[in-house]
Amino acid sequence: MNVPFYGHVRQYHNIQDEIDPNIQEVLESGQYVMGPMLKRFEREFAAYHGMQYAVGVGNGTDALWLAFQALGIGPGDECITTTNTFFATAEAIWIAGATAVFVDSDPRTNCIDPSKIEAAITPKTKALVPVHLYGQCADMKAIRKIADRHNLLVIEDDAQGIGARGDGFRIGELSDAVCTSFIIQKNLGCFGDGGAVVTNHEKVDRIVRKLRNHGSDKRSCHSAGYNSRLDDIHAAVLSAKLKHIDEWNALRRKWAARYSAGLRDAGSFTLPYETPGYYHVYHLYVIEMKNAEHRDPLLNFLNENGIDAKCHYPIAIHQQEGYPWGKDARIAGNVPNSERNAASCISLPMFPELTEDEVDQVIAKVLEWNRNAGVA
Ligand SMILES: *Cc1c(COP(=O)(O)O)cnc(C)c1O
């Protein structure tokens, strides 16, 4: 039995009778860019977060750097983040003209380690950019305290954590802006690229709205801006899917629990860690080999046996040859946890539309490799 990594088409078929009429509505309206469907989805998406404003943009990377720009983050400013994340987190800092400073991640959650942040703060530090990696919230309470102590902005990279919660806090509650991606493989995915900035600051909403549309908030009047809009067809898909996101996240948690029960006794790797009281939404289910040299053999074995396992992310950002370092981007101290994570991570298939048989097949193959390798 082959087990795919994603279930995009399964998901489409499951709710085709909700998506198709929404798309049809856009097609018939003739309003495909900045039309009523986009406005509707923006309202729904802000409400989902319990926040006041949501602005649809072209993708998650733009969401990040447009939010940075709206918050006045630019050349000469430093943003503290992590190096074991998708490249776009740092790329957005670079696009905004600011400088990325990487601190190490927590060895269990792989999110930014708050205890490492203060040592990295300089007079140039302007913002903290935590990533809710793999679908689990970073420790926002600790991050907020540090931000308050040093008068810093906080921008959440929530491309992977839609619907996640912390211990007594929601996403968006402890920050200045939440930046999301709707590329198809994310927990809430449109049929292409998309993103959003969610905020309670009227000013951030107003500026991002203007920047995304050629610096225009009034017909024919422009200031320097960009073109980064969320198309109405994507908004139509997202509006239909948003009604299901909590149910889909619950399914992801169900499959994660099944993996963790089935793999509990396998000694060659550690299972994903759930911070007590947090609601992890398992954008990815990532195991970490105790011996990094076992990573590629297990990954290859799974792939050869029809199981589409992957790695997120095998090369940390500071290890990327092509990282546009600029003159100042740097690692603060060293980042052994992030480097260990990059060298030893494997992502098992994870999407709501998995079946019990598929999950059990993945478990069986992982255990088979363990036995063959003598590391069970
Ligand atoms: C996907 C992702 C992004 C970027 O989103 P795009 O829509 O691809 O631009 C940013 N940060 C993280 C952590 C992501 O996973």
The ligand as an ORCA input file, in Angstrom:
! r2SCAN-3c Opt
* xyz 0 1
  C       5.038     28.141      4.211
  C       5.763     28.985      5.154
  C       6.022     30.342      4.898
  C       5.811     31.020      3.572
  O       4.628     30.870      2.982
  P       4.462     31.045      1.389
  O       2.986     31.145      1.260
  O       5.050     29.839      0.752
  O       5.152     32.291      0.999
  C       6.613     31.109      5.891
  N       6.969     30.568      7.061
  C       6.762     29.260      7.346
  C       7.153     28.739      8.689
  C       6.168     28.423      6.398
  O       5.983     27.135      6.688
*
